[in-house]
Amino acid sequence: MFCRLNEYGEILSCSVCKIMMPKNNILAVLNVNTFKKGLEKRKRMKKVIQVLALVVMALMLTVSCEKEKENENGNNNENKTSSTNSSESHNMGQNCMNCHKQNGQSEDWFTAAGTVYDSSKTSVYPSATVKLYTGPNGTGTLKYTLQVDKKGNFYTTTNIDFTGGLYPAVTGNSATKYMGSTTSNGQCNSCHGSSTGKIWAQ
């Protein structure tokens, strides 16, 4: 293209045209047609981009709604369980389910969680083990086993069936302590350390 035209096809600058064909020149007409074709092509491309952007936005909204629906139905909980090598937990002694619950402040929700202390009841007891039995004093069937992490906390997002109640036991380096009654939920710190004694091991 020799001439630089505006959107109306008017010549803005072209030394060749001004010198050789200053009025009604064929070159200018050719350049006007080329410009118009390019302008139409750009308009079509702009429409295509706008349509694609709307499609992308619609897809994003659909995915967001599906995730929200999964959260409401309890099908999108992250798989997370404490281990003896882990130290990512926090808020020892507090009721974990205040935040780690469905539709709570945390992204994941626990089915069982708590804190284990040593015999002083002031320092946490890392690397202990929490077990849930169907019978008292370690009898019946061992249903679930949770490791206590380096901060003394244990937790899991795994589904736990508390139907009929489960008997907790805590094993330390030298002994196992059994809870004399059943528990029907996993919010251990909602009672222990509040209305009853702290969970401890030795």
Steps between C-alpha positions, in 0.01 A plus 500: 500500500644836391245731657415540868124547530260573781185295575304700240743416219648845490870530423689615805848493348642365175777688323470279192130570452534869572775535243384259225121492533379777726130464407277196441797273461458126447760415761299675768186311397686170520635592839152599621363160401790324669448707812127425510562127463754513782259699716221248442736214584604670824134555593425132440799399711387734776156337503657154511718603796199645682303177448794290623534722807131451581536122457801494736312706761201267477723196549668661803162576657385143435810351666464737796136401549587131477769539767256688725244225451761235582587686820134517598462126442818413686669347197798729462687461829876478466654174620712595800615298803760576766827307513794479740724680249261790445518839672254707298220501759431787740285626788579217739228442758231687307195339345619436146145473368429864576668568164559157347137422432283487192445852365736627772793738474741223402501339156492150653290361782601240753303197611719453807764721660657590834819558697701257712705621799760335719438416867568862604192606297690813397728372223378318189592137435618456140506170313233326710225289342122533532285194433125457483351163601149361495547359853638639830866468605620407154246222444276447204621616160768761439326728253733798462858598584631857503860610549575806712720755327802689632279768656290252694199525270316223320239548229345341194254583224431130443139401555454346846187309592415581863173306489459323833798688645873423494746452788814715467845388617825698509834322483827664602851360535429302814125453546154516346219698659137411427196720511234330713203618296420523132522809286245576232698770320860593429507845661734387778616845609143623532491315835857401585677800644169678549233310692715189558870428541749527218594199294839379614741214442812356658 
